[in-house]
Amino acid sequence: MKTALDNTGYEPFKGYDQLEAVINRDTKAVWCDMNPAPRPCFNTTLLRELRSFQHEVEMSVRNGLEDIDFVVWRSGIPGVWNLGGDLNLFRQLIENRDRETLSRYAKACIDVVHPNYVSFGLPDLTTICVLEGNALGGGFEAAMSGNVLIAEEGVQMGLPEILFNLFPGMGAYSMLSRKIGPALAERIILSGDTYEAERLYELGVVDVLAKKGEGVRAAHDYIKKQQKSRNGTLAIRRAAQRVHPPIEYREMMDVVDIWVDAALQLTEKDLRVMNILVNRQEKLMARTSAAVQKAS
């Protein structure tokens, strides 16, 4: 299993097709790799499995079946953390004026992002996102939903939605504005640019900057460090939440409603630009698959 520096002591979760998850009871850490197919995006199957997995972890802790302090999210796709929403599905739903299905998809995204942001509702749990590859759009939003964002040097992150006349509606503004202020958050969102991990670390978006190829080790080091000062670390988090209350689920859903309204206003020209990004996703996935096959 790629998630461990030392594979001993890891036991797998079962019943998932696009997730690989293991638990190390010695460190009280769950490691989860996302393996979406055919494109590295949040398809409906991945979203369903992510929510099911979150619920499984939460219930295991609440019912005393497992003692879990950390959930670490990674990608099983080399070079890519996640490229965001299923743009091919978006395009089809917008063309068909299918508001109901589009809203249901957006809600499914929030139903994954918000629990991760609030630590599955478990005050002693820490969610960690480890980026060893690029994260765009909803992929970047999902990465920001972790309590801790670790990124390797050179990793690219960005919110390209403005390029096809939309905005990232699955939590980007809520999370960025709280972390770095609304003015800078809007500047990043409206730019449509990608940013290297080094720059986002300087801005305070990335919490831990790791050397290339050292993202997993950085996560292990973070876990060890927090275990040594766990009482103080969790107390600081509780203090921060008192001063700056966490984002409410209702806020994210209200923004989703704005996003759906905006999505249904896209023109044919906007959808053509979206289609270009879909093709880029497919080409990237094909290159990645070929590289993996060659390496094996």
C-alpha positions in Angstrom: 0.0 0.0 0.0 1.5 3.3 -1.2 0.2 5.2 1.8 2.6 3.7 4.3 6.4 4.2 4.7 6.3 0.9 6.5 3.5 -1.4 5.4 3.3 -3.3 8.6 0.4 -2.7 10.9 -2.0 -1.5 8.2 -5.4 -3.1 7.7 -7.6 -2.3 4.7 -11.2 -1.0 4.6 -13.3 -3.1 2.2 -16.2 -2.5 -0.2 -15.0 0.4 -2.2 -14.1 0.6 -5.9 -12.6 4.1 -6.3 -11.1 4.3 -2.8 -8.2 2.4 -1.2 -8.2 2.9 2.6 -6.2 1.4 5.4 -5.9 2.0 9.1 -2.8 1.9 11.3 -4.0 1.4 14.8 -0.5 2.2 16.2 -0.7 5.8 15.0 -4.5 5.9 15.0 -4.4 7.1 11.4 -6.5 6.2 8.4 -4.9 6.7 5.0 -7.2 6.9 2.0 -6.2 7.0 -1.7 -8.7 8.3 -4.3 -8.7 6.4 -7.6 -11.5 8.0 -9.8 -12.1 6.6 -13.3 -12.2 7.2 -16.2 -11.1 10.8 -15.5 -9.4 12.2 -12.3 -12.4 14.1 -11.2 -15.2 13.8 -8.7 -17.6 11.5 -10.5 -20.8 10.4 -8.9 -19.4 7.0 -7.9 -16.4 8.6 -6.1 -18.7 11.1 -4.3 -20.9 8.3 -3.1 -18.0 6.2 -1.9 -16.4 9.2 -0.2 -19.5 10.0 1.8 -20.0 6.4 2.7 -16.4 6.1 3.9 -16.7 9.3 6.0 -19.8 7.9 7.6 -18.1 4.5 8.2 -15.2 6.3 10.0 -17.4 8.5 12.0 -19.7 5.7 13.2 -16.6 3.5 14.0 -15.3 6.2 16.3 -18.7 7.2 17.9 -19.5 3.5 18.6 -16.1 2.8 20.1 -15.1 0.3 17.4 -12.0 2.2 16.3 -9.7 4.9 17.9 -9.0 7.2 15.0 -7.2 10.6 15.4 -6.2 11.3 11.8 -7.6 10.8 8.3 -5.1 11.4 5.5 -6.4 11.9 2.0 -4.1 11.2 -1.0 -4.5 10.4 -4.7 -3.8 7.1 -6.3 -3.1 8.8 -9.6 0.5 9.9 -10.1 0.8 13.6 -10.8 -2.8 14.4 -10.1 -4.6 15.0 -6.9 -8.0 15.8 -8.5 -9.1 18.0 -11.4 -12.4 18.9 -9.8 -16.0 18.5 -10.9 -17.2 16.2 -13.6 -17.2 18.8 -16.4 -18.5 16.3 -19.0 -21.6 15.7 -16.7 -21.9 19.4 -16.1 -22.0 20.2 -19.8 -24.7 17.5 -20.5 -26.9 18.7 -17.6 -26.6 22.3 -18.6 -27.4 21.6 -22.2 -30.5 19.6 -21.1 -31.5 22.3 -18.6 -31.6 19.6 -15.9 -31.6 21.7 -12.8 -32.6 18.9 -10.5 -29.8 16.6 -11.3 -27.2 19.4 -11.4 -28.4 20.5 -7.9 -28.2 16.9 -6.7 -24.6 16.6 -7.9 -23.6 19.9 -6.3 -25.2 18.8 -3.0 -23.3 15.5 -3.1 -20.1 17.6 -3.4 -21.0 19.7 -0.3 -22.0 16.5 1.5 -18.3 15.4 1.2 -16.5 18.7 1.5 -18.3 20.0 4.6 -17.8 16.8 6.8 -14.1 16.9 5.9 -13.9 20.5 6.9 -15.6 19.9 10.3 -13.6 16.7 11.0 -16.6 14.4 10.4 -18.2 16.1 13.4 -15.6 14.6 15.7 -13.8 17.2 17.7 -10.6 15.2 18.2 -10.2 14.1 14.6 -7.8 15.8 12.2 -8.2 15.6 8.5 -5.1 16.0 6.4 -4.9 16.4 2.6 -1.6 15.5 1.0 -1.0 16.8 -2.5 1.6 15.1 -4.5 0.0 16.1 -7.8 -2.1 19.0 -9.2 -5.5 20.0 -7.8 -7.8 22.2 -9.9 -11.3 23.5 -9.4 -13.3 21.2 -7.1 -10.1 19.3 -6.5 -8.5 22.4 -5.0 -11.7 23.0 -3.0 -11.6 19.5 -1.6 -8.0 19.9 -0.7 -8.7 23.1 1.2 -11.4 21.3 3.2 -8.8 19.4 5.2 -7.8 20.7 8.6 -4.3 20.5 7.3 -3.1 21.0 3.7 0.2 19.5 2.9 1.6 20.1 -0.6 4.8 19.1 -2.3 6.9 21.8 -4.0 5.9 22.4 -7.6 2.4 21.1 -7.2 -0.1 23.3 -9.1 -3.4 24.5 -7.7 -6.0 26.8 -9.1 -9.7 27.6 -9.8 -10.2 27.8 -13.5 -14.0 28.1 -13.5 -14.0 31.8 -14.4 -12.4 30.8 -17.8 -15.7 29.3 -18.8 -17.7 32.1 -17.1 -18.5 30.3 -13.9 -17.2 30.3 -10.4 -16.1 27.5 -8.0 -19.2 26.9 -6.0 -18.3 24.0 -3.7 -16.7 26.0 -0.9 -13.8 27.9 -2.4 -14.9 31.4 -1.5 -16.1 30.4 2.0 -12.8 28.6 2.8 -10.4 31.0 1.1 -12.0 34.1 2.5 -11.7 32.8 6.1 -8.1 31.7 5.6 -6.6 34.6 3.7 -9.3 37.3 3.6 -12.1 38.1 1.1 -10.1 40.5 -1.1 -7.3 38.0 -1.8 -9.8 35.1 -2.1 -11.7 37.0 -4.8 -8.4 37.9 -6.6 -7.4 34.2 -6.8 -10.9 33.1 -7.9 -11.3 35.8 -10.6 -7.8 35.2 -12.0 -8.5 31.7 -13.1 -4.7 31.2 -12.7 -2.8 28.3 -11.3 -0.4 28.8 -8.4 2.5 26.7 -7.3 2.5 25.2 -3.8 5.4 27.5 -2.8 3.3 30.7 -3.5 0.2 29.3 -1.7 2.3 28.4 1.3 3.5 32.1 1.4 -0.1 33.2 1.3 -1.2 30.9 4.1 -3.3 28.5 2.0 -0.9 25.6 2.2 -0.1 24.7 5.8 2.9 22.4 5.2 5.3 22.7 2.2 7.1 19.4 1.5 10.0 18.6 -0.7 9.2 16.9 -4.0 8.4 13.2 -3.3 8.3 13.8 0.5 4.5 14.5 1.0 3.8 11.2 2.7 6.8 11.6 5.0 5.7 15.1 5.8 2.3 13.8 6.8 3.9 11.1 9.0 6.1 13.8 10.6 3.0 16.0 11.2 1.1 13.2 12.9 4.1 12.4 15.2 4.5 16.1 16.1 0.8 16.5 16.8 0.7 13.4 18.9 3.4 14.9 21.2 1.4 18.1 21.7 -2.1 16.8 21.1 -3.8 18.5 24.1 -2.4 21.9 23.2 -3.0 21.5 19.5 -6.7 20.6 19.9 -7.2 23.4 22.4 -5.8 25.9 19.9 -8.3 24.5 17.3 -11.2 24.9 19.7 -10.1 28.5 20.5 -9.8 29.3 16.8 -13.3 27.9 16.2 -14.7 30.1 19.0 -13.1 33.2 17.5 -13.8 32.2 13.9 -16.8 29.8 13.8 -16.5 27.0 11.2 -18.4 27.4 8.0 -22.0 26.2 8.4 -23.4 23.6 6.0 -26.3 26.0 5.2 -23.8 28.6 4.0 -22.2 26.1 1.5 -25.7 25.1 0.3 -26.7 28.7 -0.2 -23.6 29.2 -2.4 -24.4 26.0 -4.3 -27.8 27.4 -5.2 -26.1 30.5 -6.6 -23.7 28.3 -8.5 -26.6 26.2 -10.1 -28.3 29.4 -11.2 -25.1 30.7 -12.8 -24.3 27.4 -14.4 -27.7 27.3 -16.2 -26.9 30.8 -17.6 -23.8 29.5 -19.5 -23.8 30.1 -23.3 -22.8 27.8 -26.1 -19.4 29.6 -26.2 -18.9 29.0 -22.5 -19.7 25.3 -22.9 -17.2 25.0 -25.7 -14.5 26.3 -23.4 -15.7 23.8 -20.8 -15.4 21.0 -23.4 -11.8 22.0 -24.1 -11.1 21.4 -20.4 -12.9 18.0 -20.5 -10.6 17.0 -23.4 -7.6 18.1 -21.4 -8.7 15.9 -18.5 -9.1 12.9 -20.8 -5.7 13.4 -22.4 -4.0 13.9 -19.0 -5.6 10.6 -17.8 -4.4 8.8 -20.9 -0.9 10.0 -20.5 -0.9 9.1 -16.8 -2.2 5.6 -17.5 0.4 5.1 -20.2 3.2 6.3 -17.8 2.0 3.9 -15.1 1.9 0.9 -17.5 5.4 1.7 -18.8 6.7 2.0 -15.2 5.2 -1.4 -14.3 
